[in-house]
Amino acid sequence: MNFIRFSDLCASGKAAGQRVFIRADLNVPQDDSGRITEDTRIRASIPCLQMALSAGAAVMVTSHLGRPVEGEFKPADSLAPVARRLGELIGHGVPLLADWVDGVDVQPGQLVLLENCRLNKGEKKNSEALGRKMAALCDIFVHDAFGTAHRAEASTYGIAQYAPIACAGPLLAAEMDAISTALSSPRRPLVAIVAGSKVSTKLTILKSLAANVDQLIVGGGIANTFMLAAGLKIGKSLAEPDLLAEAKAVIEAMKARGAAVPIPTDVVTAKTFAADAPATVKAATEVDDDDLILDIGPETAKKLAAQLKQAGTIVWNGPVGVFEFAAFENGTREIAQAIAESSAFSIAGGGDTLAAIAKYGIEKQVNYISTGGGAFLEVLEGKTLPAFEILQKRAAE
């Protein structure tokens, strides 16, 4: 992907003395009293802010927080707690400015936080007038919020259209590089793991990947539907029988390319969905009518692990079993360990996937962990994210 990098502008001195507007993702969880309970996104934004300050820029940063009603300010929607935490991390106070759309007073070497951008009327609908007003505030617009990259809003897209320069901050640039490495020009074999409760929520992803990957590993309720499509019984396991035709189509599309969707040969079952339910390993052909399939079996896990260790590129979205329960975590643990041991370029994303990565302590062995949620899923669906599209367009001017 061809786009302008903010790091290059800073290194070349082009950001010195310039008004820099950074769209960050500072949407952090808070408790009922407004205290931040988890600050990963704020800490992740610091390198871009420090890069701009070190370059001698006049720095403005904004973010959305929650789902406020445009034009209706409520204290709970304020970025005030974020301003306090930013100040603690940077080592000096960070002023919070309200009603900033018509003008911001900030000098080179200074940093100001602009109040919740979703309070501005026209933000979500990407109002041209609002986008132009935001663009007029700056000389350089920096998009550094991958979590919003799939939305075309005034503070993510409109401003990028009209700012003199539009570029990617270090967080967004890293996502763009990783996605390009994994999907645009992957080392082969390319293996994708797509798991979750329902085929319906990941159907477009499965179809898109089926046209490109060499192995498509399915897990969770999705695997159950594929087992049904392959003629296996799944007892009372979670599945979507009405989507068997779609599952068969994915299997056939892969087969036509000489690729495969590995169907589990053994599974771990229980009679009830509970952490303390007795677990039984059995062949995939021997599932009883009252069984719940809650994990892939050890034989299947070993086969998949071997394939992952031979991969050139791995894309991972979703655990393959109920890994939160100790009796049904072996499949996901073996997958995680195989990814950690593989020499493949690996990219992972999705909330449950991140939880599994943390549980098995493989953060340092995964080449790139995407924090984008919905944006990551849209990339897997084969969609071009609005943020990527506009930044590439601006770079080509």
PyMOL commands that set and color helices and strands:
alter all, ss='L'
color gray80, all
select helices_A, chain A and resi 6-11+40-54+75-77+80-90+117-119+128-136+146-148+154-162+170-184+199-210+220-229+241-256+284-286+298-309+326-328+330-341+351-359+363-365+374-380+386-395
alter helices_A, ss='H'
color red, helices_A
select strands_A, chain A and resi 19-23+58-62+96-97+111-114+140-143+165-168+190-196+215-219+266-270+280-283+292-296+313-317+345-349+368-370
alter strands_A, ss='S'
color yellow, strands_A
deselect
rebuild
show_as cartoon
